[in-house]
Every structure is written in structure tokens, then in C-alpha cells.
């Protein structure tokens, strides 16, 4: 599938309404929270309190992005606390220009750095900066600061309570449906091929469904969210489906060459695989759990492998069946978690008890790893903090009317990537013009009373939450109009403010684009190098852990810690690099879809290695595992070769990692935790080989099953 990137992507971001991002239930809930608090203020004859509470609810509503129940509560409460603190600090410091400028730099840096933690933490950071920015424009004493902060926190808590009380019963429904359809299509493909159909007839139909699934994940789930647990689960599911069908084609082609008993066993294995694929699709759409059935199928595939391997060339078919077993397991890990109240995609990240530093997404560890000028997130933090500080200093020095719109524009427009900054700059300009003119005309001509203003706030508040991901132009229009109506509660005539807002927006936009022009970052040209660095960092970490498993005397907690930190930094750098490259001009970018699939596979490699380290750490007595040496050596060499191919290109052939793992499993025992985690590591490395070879003309002709598994 050709990725939608570059200049066309920037223009599409400006003009396209992404209907898949219209989360109407969440929109109505958050808008109701804002309106209800305004109504409470009017009924108690305290409009100011209503506006402050509604403002807190509005800001915290931005971080309600449909996460799991526990995650949603945690994130919204953190946002509530930060917005309250920022409101208090801004009120107290707002009367001192130099201090306000310094604080905006600090808050801006923190907001920019938080992008290394993901989309939701980035929203939390920006909300805190907005709370400081807006409160500083209206300075006051300690009493006023505590009152404003308290009312803002109260409004945010009301919004949080609404979000927790009305929990969506079916999250990620469009994504689950399209991925389930992909698995049903693969099952139908298995049935058709086993019945004698040709690839010419069946493969286009299957590829059409898989392409549709990938397109929805890119546009609906969003590439920017593809590194969340849900995003990784969806991408892993589609990737494993994409890997499975070449194995199925090869198995069907081998079947006529096998003796009758082996051919029958292979036919039974294909039928069982079809049932397993349908079971995975069923769980994705709310059906019964699939893990027990799929495990039974996997056991059947192993038995079939033994039967087939006893015949002439049956070892080749057996190797492909073993690869199919691994793919089914990865699919179950990704699919399980949609039912029974578990976190989305939870089994992609192993739930082995471990200390916090061994968690793949530990926030403090990730932040610490990104405190370097080599970090994209760190550079974005410096850029955002400096630009917000300059914008704040400028509007205060020039005494601009409603000057808070200058840093407000910077906060909304400046992004880590070229495409996001420039597309949002265009949308911000247009949205501000439309929103200012329309809303100011309404307030000036109609002179609305409090109840009419409540209605208008409700309409445009719903617009904010509706369009935040669907279209930034309409989002900005709604934000502009909403602020106009909020200010109108104070009786301010807004018609004369149109030109002020337009001027402030132009200044803020110019500062933003100037900041990116002064310190540009073309990531597309560095994606391959960053991915190669990530593979290499995982190679070093895996080698350290595996060597400690083989020889306990080589266990070095300090060296393992350093390797983990380096891996985390490389991971966030690679993720940010891929995300920023997708909207850059063509000459600066590469194959975005393959890059994202590589990231998903490397995450599974890292999780398996983290789990192995946890096993080492938790073991009461570490025992030597010399049987692991051949696999460890070949994994180390393979990852080194994969890094070199990703960095410089060239031919690639993988060793028989699956056979070596089977030997290890026989020595360890099939239920051994070490065998279990190395199974995932081998599958992840095989997937990397598949990804780096799938664009090579000769890839399909390579006889080694592991290359395509």
C-alpha cells in the first residue's frame, strides 16, 4: 500500500474531515460537562465561578481519549492536578513579566519533552501550559489564585467523574471490526486454497481486505497512536495476517508432494488453522475467548509437524507449520484483552512481575533516557519552551490587546514534525479568521444573554471535541469561537477584537514557523539510521541478557541497566523519527508502512528480552543454560546483520532460528519460561527478516522457511 505522505498528506490534513475520528459519545459527554458547570454558575448567581469550572472541565476533557477505565482515571486526575497547579502559579506570577516568561519556558519545555511518553501525556503537558498561559494573563493575589485553582480543579473533577461514570462498552469498535474482517478473509483464503482454488483468484480478494485494514489503522487509529498498546495490538494482528498467507500458499503447494498420511495431516492442520483464525476474529468482535481454542490448534499443528517431518521432504512443510504456530500465538497475544476487562493489547506486553525499571513503558525511565540533545523530544521541548517564552515576552513588551493569543497560537501550532507544524499553521490561520469573525459578529449583533451564551458554548464546545482529530481547521474555528463566548460572559464587546486576534495569530504563527525554520529537523533522511540504531541497541541488550542466562557469572545489573536505558532512548528516537517523516517532502522520507511494522516487531523483541531479565532477577538461584548458546550466538549475528541491512542495504539470509529454538525447547521443556520468551524473540527476529526482505525481488524464492516466517 502506498502511504499517504509528503505534500499531499499536508494538504489532506488541512482539508479532509476524517469521519472515523468523530467520537460522538465522548463529544456529547464532555460538552455536557462544560455546559452543566456554566448553568450551575448562572443558577447560583456566580457566573465567574461557572466559567472557571467550565474552563477546567474543558481542558481536562482533552485528555479523555477513550483509554481503559483505570488509565482514563489516572490520566484525567494527573491532568486535573497539573491544571490546578498551573492556574495557581500563573495567577501569582502573572504580574511579574520576567517570571512569567521564565515559567512559560519551563512549562513549554516540559510539554514538549512529554511527547516521548506518547500522545496522551503530550496532551496533558500542553493543557498544563495552557492553564499557566491563560491564568497569567489575569494576575491576582494568593486568595484569588487559590479560588481560581480550586474552581478549576472542581470543574475538572466533575468532567472526570462523568468520563468514569459513562464508560463506553465497546472501545475501538471500527478497528476491531476491520481487523476481524481481515482474519475472516485469511480463514476464507485458507479454506479456498485447501479446496483447490488458485492464488490468482483468491489472493487479490485477500490483499484488498488487508489493505483496507491497514488504511483504517493508519487513518482511524492513526500512525501517531500506533505505539500505544492498542495501536501495537492492531498493527501486530494485521502484520501476522500478512505473514501467514505466504506460509499457507507454500503449504498448499507442498501438499501434493507429500505421502498420503502427511498430506492428510497437513489438510487437517489447515482446517484447524482456519478455525483458529475465525476464533481470533470472533474475540475481536466481542465473541468468546479464543486463547484456549488456538492453543489446541497450535498443539495440533505441532503433532502434524512431527507426522510430516518423518517423510521425505516433510521437514520443509514442518518448518512452515512451526512458523504458522508462532504467528498464531502472536495474533492471540494481540487479540486477547478485548474481553474479560483486560487492558487493550495487554498480552503483547508480558505481565511477568518485575520491578518498575523493567517495565517497557516506565515514564521516569523514558524521560531520563530522553534528556539529551540527541533526543527529538528533547529538541522539541527546547524549541517549544523558547518559542513560548519569546511569544509571552513579545506580547507583554508590545502591550498587545488580548496578547495571550500569541503564545496560545504557538502552543496549538508548534509540533515536533514538519507536516504537523505547517499543516496546523495553515489550519490555525484559517480557523482563527473564521471563528473570530463568526463568533464576534454573533456577540456584537445579537448581544446574547447568559443563557444564549451557554447554548453557544455548548455548540462550539462540542465542535472542539468533535474535530480535535477529525479536522484541525474546524477544531481551531471552534476553539476561537468558544473563547470569544467565554469572554463575552464578562460583558466585553468582541466585535472590535477581531483584528486584535488576527494580528496576534499572525505573530504567533510567524514565531512558530520561524522557530522551525531556524532549527529544522528532516527526519525522513535519518529513519533508516535510527531504526538500525534501535536494532543494534536491542542486539546489545539481548546479548547481555542471553549471556547472563547461559552463564550466571556474567550477570551484571549495571550493564543491563545501561543497555535498557540506551534501548529506550533508541526506541523513542526511532518512533518519533518515523512519525515525523511521514509528512515531509518526498525526497526526505522512506517506506513509512514498513518502518512502522519494524517498530512493532522490535517492541515484541524488547518485551521478550525484558521478560527474560525479569526471570533472571526473580530466580532464587540462577542456573547455567549451555543449550541456549547456539541460539544466542545466531540471534546476535542475525540482529547485527539486520541492523547493517537496514542501515546500508544488501542481501539478507537468516539462519534456522526456529530449529535452534526447538532444540532449546526440547532441552528446557516446552513450558519453560525461558523457552516461552525466546520463542517470542525468535518470532520477532524472523518477522524483521521478513520485513527487510519483502521488497526484494528474490525474497519469494528463498528456500529457507525462517526467512518468510
PEWOLIN-V799006 format. One record per residue. N is the residue number from 0. RES is the residue in one letter. NEAR is the number of other C-alpha atoms within 10 Angstrom. Layout:
N_RES_NEAR, N_RES_NEAR
//
This chain:
0_X_13, 1_X_9, 2_X_14, 3_X_17, 4_X_21, 5_X_20, 6_X_16, 7_X_14, 8_X_19, 9_X_23, 10_X_16, 11_X_16, 12_X_22, 13_X_22, 14_X_14, 15_X_13, 16_X_17, 17_X_15, 18_X_14, 19_X_14, 20_X_17, 21_X_18, 22_X_16, 23_X_12, 24_X_12, 25_X_21, 26_X_19, 27_X_17, 28_X_17, 29_X_27, 30_X_25, 31_X_18, 32_X_25, 33_X_29, 34_X_25, 35_X_20, 36_X_26, 37_X_30, 38_X_20, 39_X_17, 40_X_19, 41_X_18, 42_X_11, 43_X_10, 44_X_11, 45_X_13, 46_X_19, 47_X_17, 48_X_22, 49_X_25, 50_X_26, 51_X_25, 52_X_30, 53_X_31, 54_X_23, 55_X_32, 56_X_28, 57_X_24, 58_X_26, 59_X_31, 60_X_27, 61_X_19, 62_X_21, 63_X_23, 64_X_17, 65_X_15, 66_X_19, 67_X_17, 68_X_16, 69_X_10, 70_X_13, 71_X_20, 72_X_17, 73_X_13, 74_X_19, 75_X_27, 76_X_18, 77_X_15, 78_X_30, 79_X_28, 80_X_18, 81_X_21, 82_X_28, 83_X_26, 84_X_21, 85_X_26, 86_X_30, 87_X_29, 88_X_22, 89_X_29, 90_X_29, 91_X_22, 92_X_24, 93_X_24, 94_X_16, 95_X_11, 96_X_14, 97_X_15, 98_X_13, 99_X_25, 100_X_23, 101_X_18, 102_X_23, 103_X_29, 104_X_24, 105_X_20, 106_X_24, 107_X_28, 108_X_26, 109_X_23, 110_X_26, 111_X_28, 112_X_27, 113_X_26, 114_X_26, 115_X_25, 116_X_20, 117_X_19, 118_X_17, 119_X_22, 120_X_20, 121_X_18, 122_X_22, 123_X_25, 124_X_23, 125_X_26, 126_X_26, 127_X_25, 128_X_30, 129_X_25, 130_X_25, 131_X_27, 132_X_28, 133_X_19, 134_X_23, 135_X_26, 136_X_19, 137_X_14, 138_X_19, 139_X_19, 140_X_13, 141_X_13, 142_X_12, 143_X_14, 144_X_24, 145_X_19, 146_X_15, 147_X_23, 148_X_27, 149_X_20, 150_X_22, 151_X_31, 152_X_28, 153_X_20, 154_X_30, 155_X_31, 156_X_21, 157_X_20, 158_X_31, 159_X_26, 160_X_15, 161_X_16, 162_X_23, 163_X_17, 164_X_10, 165_X_11, 166_X_16, 167_X_15, 168_X_7, 169_X_12, 170_X_14, 171_X_17, 172_X_12, 173_X_17, 174_X_22, 175_X_23, 176_X_17, 177_X_24, 178_X_28, 179_X_25, 180_X_21, 181_X_28, 182_X_30, 183_X_23, 184_X_24, 185_X_28, 186_X_26, 187_X_18, 188_X_23, 189_X_25, 190_X_18, 191_X_15, 192_X_21, 193_X_21, 194_X_11, 195_X_9, 196_X_14, 197_X_13, 198_X_14, 199_X_8, 200_X_11, 201_X_17, 202_X_16, 203_X_11, 204_X_14, 205_X_21, 206_X_17, 207_X_14, 208_X_19, 209_X_24, 210_X_16, 211_X_16, 212_X_23, 213_X_23, 214_X_18, 215_X_17, 216_X_23, 217_X_19, 218_X_16, 219_X_20, 220_X_22, 221_X_15, 222_X_20, 223_X_17, 224_X_18, 225_X_23, 226_X_21, 227_X_19, 228_X_17, 229_X_24, 230_X_22, 231_X_24, 232_X_28, 233_X_26, 234_X_25, 235_X_24, 236_X_25, 237_X_25, 238_X_22, 239_X_21, 240_X_22, 241_X_19, 242_X_19, 243_X_22, 244_X_19, 245_X_16, 246_X_20, 247_X_21, 248_X_17, 249_X_14, 250_X_23, 251_X_21, 252_X_13, 253_X_16, 254_X_19, 255_X_11, 256_X_13, 257_X_17, 258_X_14, 259_X_11, 260_X_13, 261_X_23, 262_X_21, 263_X_15, 264_X_20, 265_X_26, 266_X_19, 267_X_16, 268_X_21, 269_X_23, 270_X_16, 271_X_21, 272_X_26, 273_X_21, 274_X_20, 275_X_26, 276_X_25, 277_X_23, 278_X_24, 279_X_28, 280_X_25, 281_X_21, 282_X_21, 283_X_28, 284_X_21, 285_X_15, 286_X_13, 287_X_13, 288_X_20, 289_X_20, 290_X_20, 291_X_12, 292_X_15, 293_X_24, 294_X_16, 295_X_13, 296_X_22, 297_X_23, 298_X_13, 299_X_18, 300_X_24, 301_X_17, 302_X_15, 303_X_24, 304_X_24, 305_X_16, 306_X_18, 307_X_26, 308_X_17, 309_X_12, 310_X_13, 311_X_11, 312_X_14, 313_X_22, 314_X_16, 315_X_19, 316_X_25, 317_X_24, 318_X_23, 319_X_25, 320_X_27, 321_X_23, 322_X_22, 323_X_23, 324_X_24, 325_X_22, 326_X_25, 327_X_25, 328_X_20, 329_X_22, 330_X_26, 331_X_27, 332_X_20, 333_X_28, 334_X_32, 335_X_23, 336_X_21, 337_X_23, 338_X_17, 339_X_10, 340_X_9, 341_X_13, 342_X_18, 343_X_24, 344_X_22, 345_X_18, 346_X_19, 347_X_24, 348_X_21, 349_X_16, 350_X_11, 351_X_14, 352_X_12, 353_X_15, 354_X_10, 355_X_12, 356_X_16, 357_X_19, 358_X_19, 359_X_18, 360_X_15, 361_X_13, 362_X_17, 363_X_12, 364_X_18, 365_X_22, 366_X_20, 367_X_12, 368_X_21, 369_X_26, 370_X_15, 371_X_13, 372_X_11, 373_X_12, 374_X_21, 375_X_28, 376_X_28, 377_X_23, 378_X_21, 379_X_28, 380_X_25, 381_X_21, 382_X_24, 383_X_30, 384_X_28, 385_X_20, 386_X_26, 387_X_33, 388_X_22, 389_X_20, 390_X_27, 391_X_28, 392_X_19, 393_X_18, 394_X_20, 395_X_18, 396_X_10, 397_X_9, 398_X_10, 399_X_16, 400_X_15, 401_X_13, 402_X_23, 403_X_23, 404_X_26, 405_X_28, 406_X_31, 407_X_21, 408_X_26, 409_X_28, 410_X_25, 411_X_19, 412_X_24, 413_X_27, 414_X_23, 415_X_26, 416_X_24, 417_X_25, 418_X_24, 419_X_21, 420_X_22, 421_X_22, 422_X_22, 423_X_25, 424_X_28, 425_X_17, 426_X_23, 427_X_27, 428_X_20, 429_X_17, 430_X_23, 431_X_26, 432_X_19, 433_X_19, 434_X_25, 435_X_27, 436_X_21, 437_X_17, 438_X_24, 439_X_23, 440_X_17, 441_X_18, 442_X_21, 443_X_15, 444_X_11, 445_X_10, 446_X_15, 447_X_17, 448_X_12, 449_X_18, 450_X_12, 451_X_14, 452_X_21, 453_X_21, 454_X_15, 455_X_20, 456_X_25, 457_X_22, 458_X_17, 459_X_24, 460_X_26, 461_X_24, 462_X_22, 463_X_27, 464_X_27, 465_X_24, 466_X_23, 467_X_18, 468_X_20, 469_X_21, 470_X_23, 471_X_26, 472_X_28, 473_X_27, 474_X_26, 475_X_27, 476_X_27, 477_X_29, 478_X_22, 479_X_26, 480_X_28, 481_X_25, 482_X_17, 483_X_26, 484_X_26, 485_X_21, 486_X_13, 487_X_20, 488_X_16, 489_X_12, 490_X_14, 491_X_15, 492_X_16, 493_X_20, 494_X_18, 495_X_12, 496_X_17, 497_X_19, 498_X_14, 499_X_16, 500_X_23, 501_X_19, 502_X_17, 503_X_23, 504_X_25, 505_X_19, 506_X_20, 507_X_33, 508_X_28, 509_X_16, 510_X_21, 511_X_28, 512_X_19, 513_X_13, 514_X_17, 515_X_22, 516_X_11, 517_X_9, 518_X_11, 519_X_13, 520_X_20, 521_X_17, 522_X_25, 523_X_25, 524_X_16, 525_X_19, 526_X_28, 527_X_24, 528_X_17, 529_X_25, 530_X_25, 531_X_24, 532_X_22, 533_X_25, 534_X_29, 535_X_21, 536_X_25, 537_X_28, 538_X_25, 539_X_20, 540_X_26, 541_X_27, 542_X_21, 543_X_21, 544_X_28, 545_X_28, 546_X_21, 547_X_23, 548_X_25, 549_X_19, 550_X_17, 551_X_17, 552_X_12, 553_X_13, 554_X_20, 555_X_12, 556_X_14, 557_X_9, 558_X_12, 559_X_19, 560_X_14, 561_X_12, 562_X_20, 563_X_25, 564_X_19, 565_X_20, 566_X_24, 567_X_24, 568_X_25, 569_X_25, 570_X_26, 571_X_25, 572_X_22, 573_X_27, 574_X_26, 575_X_23, 576_X_27, 577_X_29, 578_X_24, 579_X_24, 580_X_27, 581_X_29, 582_X_29, 583_X_26, 584_X_18, 585_X_14, 586_X_10, 587_X_16, 588_X_22, 589_X_21, 590_X_17, 591_X_21, 592_X_17, 593_X_17, 594_X_20, 595_X_20, 596_X_20, 597_X_22, 598_X_22, 599_X_24, 600_X_23, 601_X_22, 602_X_20, 603_X_24, 604_X_24, 605_X_26, 606_X_21, 607_X_25, 608_X_27, 609_X_25, 610_X_26, 611_X_24, 612_X_25, 613_X_18, 614_X_19, 615_X_20, 616_X_15, 617_X_14, 618_X_10, 619_X_8, 620_X_9, 621_X_17, 622_X_14, 623_X_14, 624_X_18, 625_X_14, 626_X_17, 627_X_24, 628_X_17, 629_X_14, 630_X_23, 631_X_24, 632_X_13, 633_X_16, 634_X_22, 635_X_19, 636_X_16, 637_X_21, 638_X_24, 639_X_18, 640_X_21, 641_X_26, 642_X_24, 643_X_18, 644_X_18, 645_X_18, 646_X_17, 647_X_11, 648_X_12, 649_X_13, 650_X_12, 651_X_17, 652_X_15, 653_X_21, 654_X_17, 655_X_16, 656_X_23, 657_X_22, 658_X_14, 659_X_19, 660_X_22, 661_X_17, 662_X_17, 663_X_24, 664_X_21, 665_X_14, 666_X_15, 667_X_17, 668_X_14, 669_X_13, 670_X_10, 671_X_14, 672_X_15, 673_X_24, 674_X_22, 675_X_18, 676_X_21, 677_X_24, 678_X_20, 679_X_22, 680_X_23, 681_X_23, 682_X_25, 683_X_25, 684_X_26, 685_X_24, 686_X_25, 687_X_26, 688_X_24, 689_X_20, 690_X_20, 691_X_21, 692_X_21, 693_X_15, 694_X_11, 695_X_12, 696_X_8, 697_X_10, 698_X_17, 699_X_13, 700_X_7, 701_X_12, 702_X_10, 703_X_15, 704_X_23, 705_X_25, 706_X_25, 707_X_24, 708_X_29
//
